Amino acid sequence: MKPEIVLVGPIYAATMRQLESAYTVHRLWQASDPKALLSTLADRVDGSVAFPVTEGNVTAGNATPTPVTLPPVAVAVTSGGRGMRSDEMQALPGLKLITCFGVGVDSIDLAVAQKRGIAVTNTPDVLTECVADTTWMLILATIRKAVFNDAFVRSGKWLQGSAPLTDKVWGENMGIIGFGRIGKAIARRAEGFGMRIAYHGRAQQKDVAYPYYADVAALADWAKILVVACPGGKQTENIVDARVLEALGKEGYVFNISRGSTIDEQALVKALESGSIAGAGLDVFADEPRVPETLFRLDNVVLQLHVGSGTHHTRNAMGQLVLDNLAAWFAGKPLVTPVI
């Protein structure tokens, strides 16, 4: 028999096919009654499932079923966006591992997982460069108005005259909120544009030469381009609020490739509508896939559908890390990319 796992929500299709090949996969999001499915997978500690006696590969017609005790399902696979709630963990008392297809694990209740001794893994490193590419795509598309100019040409307006001039990118001040792997990859690209770089994080990093700002508003006041690249969760919720946006000012731009929770979305919409900031590039939103409709009418914002790491190369690499962590766990070996 194949080992059993719970797939909490859909992930990259190629990875799901590989999971189906190696494991018996219970698709929680497709269950008509998810709670009942979890109960079924949990209540087998002392239970049994009857399998008919077989001769070779042929089931014997009048064979007496042989009880086989099955352990509760101990492994769940999820995505960074879907995560796993505490009530779902509690519904699986035998749960020992949650492996996350994504680097962000803020949607998994880590406190509950740690208390119950549940290991959690993610997929770091492999998505860093593509997320940094997406950030720079948003920066250039927003500030140089690539989307606006594309529509300008397609609509025939160029025949009537030129589009407005834009701001520049090279040589400007870039402030980065969150200076982990992705923040550093964004900064490396900024160096190629001759930019001045500063950052904010939980603490100043000894091996980083860029200036550190303990106060996010002070960083925004210094920067023309403010990039949000920090993890999600309670600690960074609305880290960019009305005060920070006011400090960024009418010539400033904000870009979010982290989590929708890191920016006060209502304050951002108001700032874009009023022109109190110059523009924004957004890959994430507070209530995805629902996006404030006001943003649809504004030409000073570029919108993406949370595709920061959305390349085949990255998705395959993320999927392989999920598979490697599962293989290690079932083989009793150390996990490849443990979070806790």
GUSE-419308 format. One record per residue: x negated, y, z of N, C-alpha, C in turn; residue in one letter. Coordinates in steps of 0.02 Angstrom, whole numbers, padded with zeros to 5 digits, always signed. Example, Ala and Ser with C-alpha at 12.3 -4.5 7.8 and 13.67 -1.06 7.14 Angstrom:
<recs>
-00660-00284+00390-00615-00225+00390-00660-00165+00390A -00642-00112+00354-00684-00053+00357-00645+00002+00394S 
</recs>
This chain:
<recs>
-00042-00060+00000+00000+00000+00000-00044+00063+00000M -00021+00115-00033-00056+00179-00034-00045+00215+00032K -00095+00252+00055-00084+00296+00113-00029+00346+00098P +00008+00367+00149+00063+00413+00139+00044+00484+00162E +00069+00533+00125+00059+00603+00144+00124+00640+00132I +00131+00696+00167+00186+00743+00155+00160+00801+00114V +00191+00815+00058+00175+00875+00019+00228+00927+00035L +00208+00979+00072+00255+01027+00099+00287+01069+00045V +00248+01089-00005+00273+01130-00060+00232+01116-00122G +00255+01140-00180+00219+01125-00242+00151+01160-00244P +00103+01127-00274+00037+01157-00286+00020+01146-00360I -00042+01156-00378-00064+01150-00447-00044+01081-00475Y -00013+01082-00534+00017+01021-00561-00035+00964-00569A -00094+00980-00592-00145+00928-00602-00164+00896-00535A -00167+00936-00483-00183+00909-00417-00127+00866-00391T -00065+00886-00403-00008+00844-00382-00009+00777-00417M -00028+00776-00480-00032+00712-00516-00086+00667-00485R -00142+00697-00466-00195+00658-00434-00173+00632-00366Q -00136+00673-00329-00110+00651-00265-00062+00591-00274L -00019+00596-00324+00029+00542-00337-00007+00478-00355E -00064+00484-00388-00102+00425-00408-00135+00390-00349S -00157+00429-00300-00196+00401-00244-00154+00388-00182A -00096+00422-00176-00058+00418-00114+00017+00410-00129Y +00053+00387-00079+00126+00390-00081+00145+00460-00055T +00173+00501-00098+00184+00571-00084+00258+00583-00069V +00273+00612-00011+00341+00632+00008+00347+00707-00003H +00387+00727-00052+00393+00798-00071+00445+00832-00027R +00422+00867+00024+00467+00896+00073+00514+00948+00042L +00488+00990-00003+00528+01044-00030+00583+01020-00077W +00577+00958-00100+00628+00931-00145+00680+00888-00108Q +00670+00877-00044+00716+00835-00006+00782+00872+00004A +00837+00836-00003+00903+00866+00008+00912+00886+00081S +00878+00850+00126+00879+00865+00198+00808+00859+00224D +00769+00913+00221+00698+00909+00242+00690+00885+00314P +00734+00907+00359+00729+00886+00429+00738+00810+00435K +00785+00783+00397+00797+00711+00399+00737+00673+00372A +00706+00700+00319+00647+00667+00291+00591+00665+00342L +00578+00722+00375+00526+00724+00426+00541+00674+00482L +00604+00670+00502+00623+00623+00555+00610+00551+00533S +00625+00536+00471+00614+00469+00444+00539+00451+00445T +00498+00501+00429+00426+00489+00426+00394+00488+00495L +00429+00515+00545+00402+00518+00612+00424+00460+00656A +00484+00434+00644+00513+00385+00690+00494+00313+00673D +00434+00304+00647+00414+00237+00628+00358+00211+00673R +00345+00247+00727+00291+00227+00772+00306+00158+00801V +00368+00150+00823+00388+00086+00853+00438+00050+00808D +00449+00076+00750+00497+00045+00705+00464-00001+00656G +00503-00026+00609+00475-00070+00558+00516-00064+00495S +00485-00081+00440+00518-00082+00375+00511-00153+00349V +00565-00180+00324+00564-00249+00301+00543-00252+00228A +00493-00292+00213+00471-00304+00145+00485-00377+00127F +00515-00392+00069+00528-00462+00051+00462-00499+00038P +00462-00562+00054+00404-00604+00040+00398-00612-00035V +00337-00608-00060+00327-00613-00133+00281-00672-00149T +00289-00697-00208+00245-00749-00234+00209-00718-00294E +00146-00703-00285+00109-00666-00336+00138-00595-00338G +00162-00575-00398+00192-00510-00406+00268-00515-00413N +00296-00575-00400+00367-00586-00410+00400-00594-00342V +00453-00557-00329+00488-00563-00266+00529-00627-00264T +00520-00665-00210+00558-00727-00203+00631-00712-00193A +00673-00749-00228+00745-00734-00229+00778-00736-00161G +00765-00788-00122+00798-00795-00058+00750-00787+00000N +00697-00749-00010+00646-00743+00041+00672-00705+00101A +00647-00721+00159+00665-00686+00220+00619-00626+00228T +00647-00566+00237+00605-00507+00244+00558-00514+00303P +00497-00490+00293+00446-00492+00345+00438-00421+00373T +00451-00411+00437+00443-00344+00465+00371-00321+00463P +00361-00259+00442+00293-00230+00440+00297-00163+00476V +00260-00155+00529+00261-00093+00566+00219-00040+00530T +00249+00018+00519+00214+00073+00485+00201+00129+00535L +00142+00159+00533+00128+00216+00577+00163+00278+00550P +00172+00329+00592+00201+00392+00567+00153+00424+00518P +00180+00462+00472+00138+00498+00424+00096+00549+00461V +00031+00549+00449-00016+00589+00488-00047+00646+00449A -00033+00651+00384-00066+00701+00342-00016+00741+00303V -00025+00807+00302+00017+00851+00262-00027+00894+00217A -00003+00906+00157-00037+00950+00109+00010+01009+00096V -00017+01069+00097+00023+01128+00085-00017+01179+00045T +00012+01237+00034-00022+01291-00001-00030+01350+00046S -00074+01397+00028-00083+01456+00069-00020+01498+00074G +00020+01499+00021+00081+01538+00023+00136+01505+00063G +00143+01439+00059+00196+01403+00094+00178+01389+00167R +00117+01367+00178+00095+01354+00246+00132+01296+00279G +00133+01296+00345+00171+01246+00383+00191+01275+00449M +00256+01273+00463+00284+01303+00523+00273+01257+00584R +00278+01287+00642+00270+01249+00704+00324+01196+00712S +00386+01211+00691+00439+01162+00698+00428+01102+00652D +00396+01114+00594+00380+01058+00549+00325+01015+00579E +00277+01046+00611+00224+01007+00645+00254+00966+00701M +00298+00997+00739+00327+00962+00796+00372+00905+00774Q +00399+00909+00713+00441+00855+00687+00400+00795+00665A +00334+00804+00662+00290+00748+00643+00241+00737+00701L +00261+00700+00752+00218+00691+00811+00152+00655+00795P +00150+00619+00740+00088+00585+00721+00042+00626+00677G +00060+00689+00664+00021+00731+00618-00049+00744+00645L -00100+00731+00604-00169+00739+00625-00208+00786+00579K -00182+00799+00518-00219+00839+00470-00171+00879+00426L -00186+00944+00419-00152+00986+00369-00206+01012+00323I -00203+00994+00260-00252+01019+00212-00217+01070+00167T -00247+01129+00163-00215+01186+00129-00247+01200+00062C -00205+01203+00011-00227+01222-00056-00228+01299-00058F -00283+01327-00038-00290+01400-00033-00339+01417+00022G -00367+01477+00019-00415+01497+00070-00381+01527+00130V -00324+01561+00120-00288+01592+00175-00246+01541+00212G -00251+01540+00278-00213+01492+00318-00168+01529+00368V -00154+01593+00356-00113+01631+00402-00041+01608+00404D -00019+01570+00353+00049+01544+00352+00055+01477+00388S +00000+01453+00415+00000+01393+00457-00007+01415+00530I +00035+01389+00574+00031+01408+00644-00030+01373+00675D -00087+01408+00671-00150+01378+00693-00152+01367+00768L -00119+01410+00806-00118+01401+00878-00085+01336+00897A -00029+01321+00865+00006+01258+00878-00035+01199+00855V -00065+01206+00796-00107+01152+00769-00165+01137+00816A -00198+01188+00840-00255+01178+00885-00233+01147+00950Q -00177+01169+00977-00152+01142+01040-00136+01068+01034K -00112+01048+00976-00092+00978+00965-00149+00935+00937R -00206+00966+00926-00262+00928+00900-00256+00910+00827G -00223+00953+00789-00215+00942+00717-00270+00979+00680I -00308+00944+00641-00361+00975+00601-00329+01012+00542A -00360+01067+00522-00337+01107+00464-00397+01119+00419V -00387+01110+00354-00439+01126+00305-00412+01176+00254T -00456+01210+00220-00436+01255+00166-00484+01246+00107N -00480+01293+00060-00521+01286-00001-00563+01350-00012T -00613+01362+00030-00652+01424+00023-00703+01420-00033P -00734+01476-00046-00790+01483-00094-00768+01476-00167D -00731+01423-00184-00718+01408-00254-00673+01461-00288V -00636+01499-00248-00592+01549-00280-00620+01620-00275L -00676+01629-00241-00704+01695-00228-00713+01737-00291T -00747+01710-00340-00765+01750-00399-00705+01768-00442E -00658+01722-00449-00599+01738-00489-00555+01790-00455C -00550+01788-00388-00513+01840-00352-00547+01907-00360V -00614+01907-00357-00650+01970-00367-00640+01996-00438A -00638+01951-00487-00623+01972-00556-00554+02005-00560D -00505+01973-00528-00437+02000-00529-00435+02070-00498T -00472+02078-00444-00475+02144-00412-00500+02197-00460T -00553+02180-00496-00581+02228-00543-00536+02238-00604W -00500+02187-00624-00451+02196-00676-00398+02247-00655M -00375+02241-00592-00325+02288-00567-00354+02359-00562L -00416+02364-00539-00447+02430-00532-00451+02465-00600I -00478+02430-00650-00486+02461-00716-00418+02474-00749L -00373+02425-00743-00307+02433-00775-00268+02490-00746A -00275+02500-00680-00237+02553-00646-00267+02621-00658T -00332+02628-00645-00363+02694-00648-00371+02717-00721I -00388+02671-00766-00394+02689-00836-00329+02679-00875R -00276+02662-00839-00208+02657-00866-00201+02612-00927K -00231+02552-00921-00229+02505-00977-00158+02483-00993A -00118+02468-00942-00050+02446-00954-00008+02503-00984V -00015+02562-00956+00021+02621-00981+00003+02634-01054F -00062+02632-01070-00084+02647-01138-00063+02592-01187N -00062+02530-01165-00037+02476-01207+00036+02489-01227D +00077+02507-01178+00147+02522-01192+00154+02585-01236A +00108+02632-01226+00108+02694-01265+00098+02679-01339F +00051+02635-01354+00037+02616-01423+00095+02576-01452V +00118+02526-01415+00171+02482-01440+00236+02520-01454R +00249+02572-01416+00312+02610-01424+00309+02660-01481S +00250+02667-01512+00243+02715-01567+00229+02786-01545G +00218+02797-01480+00209+02865-01455+00142+02895-01478K +00094+02852-01495+00030+02877-01518+00038+02918-01582W +00088+02902-01622+00101+02941-01683+00121+03012-01668L +00144+03023-01606+00166+03090-01587+00112+03129-01549Q +00058+03095-01532+00004+03129-01496-00030+03081-01448G -00084+03105-01418-00124+03063-01374-00092+03057-01305S -00110+03002-01269-00088+02992-01200-00130+03036-01154A -00106+03048-01093-00145+03089-01046-00212+03058-01030P -00261+03099-01013-00326+03074-00991-00319+03040-00923L -00369+03000-00906-00367+02962-00843-00425+02982-00797T -00424+02955-00737-00481+02961-00692-00536+02913-00713D -00595+02919-00683-00650+02872-00697-00660+02824-00639K -00697+02772-00653-00711+02721-00602-00785+02724-00580V -00830+02726-00627-00901+02722-00611-00921+02780-00564W -00967+02765-00519-00995+02817-00476-00951+02840-00419G -00891+02811-00411-00846+02833-00358-00861+02798-00292E -00827+02819-00240-00832+02788-00174-00782+02732-00167N -00805+02672-00151-00760+02615-00141-00763+02592-00068M -00706+02591-00035-00701+02564+00032-00668+02495+00029G -00696+02446+00063-00670+02378+00061-00650+02358+00131I -00587+02340+00139-00561+02316+00204-00564+02240+00204I -00608+02212+00245-00620+02140+00245-00682+02126+00204G -00735+02106+00238-00799+02098+00202-00826+02027+00210F -00783+01980+00193-00803+01911+00190-00829+01894+00120G -00820+01832+00100-00846+01810+00035-00817+01852-00022R -00751+01862-00021-00719+01899-00076-00738+01973-00075I -00738+02003-00015-00758+02073-00010-00828+02085-00037G -00873+02039-00021-00943+02046-00045-00947+02037-00121K -00906+01991-00148-00907+01981-00221-00880+02043-00257A -00831+02076-00228-00804+02138-00257-00859+02192-00254I -00895+02195-00199-00948+02245-00191-01004+02234-00241A -01022+02171-00253-01076+02158-00303-01057+02187-00371R -00995+02179-00389-00972+02207-00454-00973+02283-00452R -00955+02311-00394-00955+02384-00388-01025+02414-00396A -01074+02377-00374-01144+02401-00383-01160+02411-00457E -01133+02367-00499-01144+02374-00571-01111+02436-00600G -01063+02463-00564-01030+02525-00586-01061+02586-00551F -01117+02576-00518-01151+02632-00486-01111+02664-00430G -01071+02624-00396-01026+02652-00345-01060+02653-00277M -01036+02698-00234-01054+02699-00164-01003+02655-00127R -01028+02612-00083-00985+02561-00052-00989+02567+00023I -00932+02559+00056-00928+02555+00129-00874+02504+00146A -00873+02481+00208-00825+02428+00225-00799+02434+00296Y -00744+02399+00307-00715+02390+00374-00703+02316+00385H -00716+02292+00444-00701+02223+00463-00692+02219+00538G -00686+02157+00563-00677+02148+00635-00737+02174+00674R -00796+02171+00643-00856+02197+00675-00907+02213+00621A -00956+02255+00637-01009+02271+00590-01054+02210+00581Q -01074+02198+00519-01115+02140+00503-01188+02162+00499Q -01231+02126+00536-01301+02145+00541-01339+02141+00475K -01319+02094+00432-01356+02083+00370-01327+02122+00311D -01282+02169+00324-01251+02209+00271-01277+02281+00275V -01303+02305+00219-01334+02372+00218-01283+02428+00208A -01224+02412+00184-01174+02464+00171-01150+02495+00236Y -01128+02557+00234-01100+02589+00294-01037+02553+00318P -01030+02551+00384-00973+02519+00417-00929+02572+00448Y -00863+02565+00439-00814+02609+00470-00771+02568+00518Y -00771+02585+00581-00729+02550+00629-00656+02570+00621A -00644+02631+00596-00576+02656+00587-00557+02654+00513D -00501+02621+00498-00480+02612+00429-00462+02679+00397V -00430+02723+00435-00411+02788+00407-00473+02829+00389A -00525+02824+00428-00587+02860+00412-00618+02832+00349A -00615+02766+00340-00640+02736+00278-00599+02760+00218L -00533+02763+00226-00489+02786+00172-00503+02859+00155A -00516+02899+00205-00531+02970+00193-00594+02978+00152D -00643+02934+00164-00706+02937+00127-00699+02909+00056W -00658+02859+00047-00654+02822-00016-00607+02856-00066A -00621+02844-00129-00572+02859-00182-00536+02795-00200K -00571+02738-00196-00542+02673-00212-00545+02631-00149I -00487+02611-00124-00482+02571-00063-00456+02502-00081L -00495+02450-00065-00478+02381-00082-00463+02343-00018V -00406+02309-00017-00387+02269+00041-00403+02196+00025V -00452+02167+00060-00474+02099+00046-00480+02058+00111A -00443+02079+00162-00448+02045+00226-00397+01988+00230C -00405+01942+00278-00355+01890+00287-00288+01919+00309P -00234+01880+00300-00169+01901+00326-00163+01881+00399G -00103+01889+00426-00091+01871+00495-00077+01932+00538G -00061+01920+00601-00041+01973+00647-00096+02025+00657K -00159+02004+00657-00213+02051+00671-00221+02104+00617Q -00201+02088+00555-00209+02135+00500-00142+02160+00473T -00088+02145+00507-00022+02166+00482-00019+02242+00479E +00000+02268+00420+00005+02341+00408-00060+02377+00427N -00117+02346+00413-00181+02379+00426-00188+02442+00384I -00155+02441+00325-00148+02502+00285-00077+02527+00295V -00070+02579+00335-00005+02607+00351+00000+02679+00324D +00051+02715+00344+00061+02783+00318+00002+02828+00335A -00027+02818+00394-00084+02859+00414-00144+02848+00368R -00157+02785+00350-00212+02769+00306-00200+02796+00236V -00139+02788+00212-00122+02813+00145-00127+02889+00141L -00108+02922+00195-00115+02995+00197-00189+03014+00194E -00230+02976+00229-00302+02990+00228-00332+02977+00159A -00307+02927+00124-00331+02911+00057-00319+02970+00010L -00261+03000+00014-00248+03063-00020-00227+03059-00093G -00212+03116-00122-00183+03121-00188-00228+03096-00244K -00293+03093-00232-00339+03069-00283-00360+02997-00271E -00332+02965-00221-00354+02899-00202-00309+02843-00229G -00340+02785-00236-00305+02725-00261-00314+02668-00210Y -00262+02627-00203-00267+02569-00159-00253+02506-00198V -00290+02453-00182-00283+02389-00218-00278+02333-00166F -00227+02290-00174-00216+02237-00125-00219+02169-00159N -00269+02129-00140-00274+02060-00165-00278+02011-00106I -00253+02033-00048-00257+01992+00012-00190+01958+00027S -00149+01991+00065-00081+01969+00082-00036+02030+00082R +00028+02020+00064+00075+02075+00064+00084+02106+00133G +00071+02068+00185+00080+02092+00253+00028+02144+00273S -00026+02151+00236-00080+02196+00257-00066+02269+00241T -00017+02283+00199+00002+02352+00183+00074+02363+00204I +00087+02420+00235+00156+02440+00250+00189+02457+00183D +00229+02409+00158+00255+02415+00090+00301+02475+00081E +00342+02489+00131+00386+02548+00125+00346+02612+00122Q +00294+02617+00163+00252+02676+00161+00216+02682+00094A +00195+02625+00066+00161+02626+00002+00208+02649-00054L +00268+02622-00055+00317+02643-00106+00329+02718-00102V +00337+02742-00042+00349+02814-00032+00290+02855-00056K +00229+02832-00042+00169+02869-00063+00162+02870-00139A +00179+02814-00171+00175+02812-00244+00229+02855-00276L +00288+02853-00248+00343+02894-00275+00329+02968-00269E +00302+02988-00212+00291+03059-00199+00227+03086-00230S +00183+03040-00251+00119+03061-00278+00068+03079-00224G +00081+03058-00162+00033+03073-00109-00029+03029-00113S -00027+02975-00154-00087+02941-00177-00083+02936-00253I -00139+02926-00285-00140+02928-00358-00111+02865-00389A -00122+02806-00357-00097+02745-00388-00115+02684-00347G -00092+02627-00371-00105+02563-00337-00105+02506-00386A -00143+02454-00369-00142+02391-00405-00127+02336-00355G -00074+02298-00367-00049+02251-00316-00043+02181-00345L -00075+02134-00311-00069+02063-00330-00025+02026-00280D -00008+02058-00224+00029+02026-00170+00082+02073-00143V +00135+02044-00114+00191+02083-00090+00218+02054-00025F +00256+02094+00011+00279+02074+00078+00329+02016+00075A +00370+02013+00023+00422+01962+00020+00423+01930-00049D +00367+01900-00066+00360+01870-00133+00410+01813-00143E +00438+01807-00204+00424+01846-00264+00467+01908-00272P +00500+01928-00219+00541+01989-00223+00496+02050-00215R +00499+02094-00264+00457+02154-00267+00504+02215-00264V +00487+02266-00225+00530+02326-00222+00543+02353-00292P +00606+02358-00310+00624+02377-00379+00601+02448-00396E +00592+02489-00346+00567+02557-00358+00501+02555-00396T +00459+02505-00380+00393+02500-00412+00399+02488-00487L +00454+02456-00509+00462+02441-00580+00466+02505-00622F +00487+02559-00591+00499+02622-00628+00437+02667-00628R +00386+02648-00591+00328+02692-00583+00272+02672-00629L +00240+02720-00661+00184+02705-00706+00116+02715-00673D +00115+02729-00608+00051+02736-00572+00035+02675-00530N +00068+02618-00545+00055+02556-00510+00054+02499-00560V +00006+02452-00551+00003+02392-00592+00020+02333-00547V +00066+02291-00570+00093+02236-00530+00072+02169-00558L +00051+02125-00513+00033+02056-00531+00071+02008-00486Q +00079+01945-00507+00119+01898-00469+00077+01849-00428L +00035+01877-00384-00007+01838-00338-00047+01786-00378H -00086+01810-00424-00125+01765-00467-00200+01780-00460V -00220+01804-00402-00290+01823-00393-00339+01768-00411G -00323+01706-00393-00368+01650-00408-00341+01608-00465S -00293+01635-00502-00255+01594-00550-00289+01580-00616G -00345+01543-00613-00375+01517-00674-00377+01440-00668T -00378+01407-00725-00381+01333-00724-00444+01309-00688H -00499+01344-00700-00562+01325-00668-00555+01326-00592H -00529+01381-00566-00523+01387-00493-00472+01339-00465T -00415+01333-00497-00363+01287-00472-00389+01215-00470R -00426+01195-00521-00454+01127-00521-00504+01118-00463N -00545+01169-00451-00594+01165-00397-00559+01164-00329A -00506+01204-00321-00468+01203-00259-00436+01135-00248M -00408+01107-00302-00377+01041-00297-00427+00988-00277G -00488+00993-00304-00538+00943-00288-00557+00946-00214Q -00559+01007-00186-00573+01013-00114-00518+00981-00072L -00455+00990-00093-00400+00957-00059-00410+00881-00061V -00424+00855-00120-00433+00783-00128-00494+00758-00088L -00547+00797-00087-00607+00777-00051-00594+00775+00024D -00556+00824+00049-00540+00824+00121-00496+00765+00139N -00448+00749+00096-00405+00691+00109-00445+00627+00109L -00488+00619+00059-00528+00558+00054-00573+00550+00115A -00602+00605+00137-00646+00603+00196-00606+00582+00258A -00547+00610+00266-00507+00595+00326-00487+00521+00326W -00462+00496+00271-00440+00427+00269-00498+00378+00275F -00559+00401+00257-00618+00359+00264-00652+00366+00332A -00623+00409+00375-00653+00420+00441-00717+00460+00440G -00727+00500+00388-00787+00541+00381-00772+00614+00401K -00824+00654+00412-00812+00725+00429-00776+00761+00372P -00732+00806+00390-00696+00846+00341-00744+00893+00304L -00729+00907+00241-00774+00946+00199-00771+01020+00215V -00711+01047+00224-00703+01119+00236-00655+01131+00294T -00674+01113+00355-00628+01121+00411-00621+01195+00432P -00560+01213+00451-00546+01278+00481-00544+01270+00557V -00508+01219+00580-00508+01200+00651-00509+01123+00654I 
</recs>
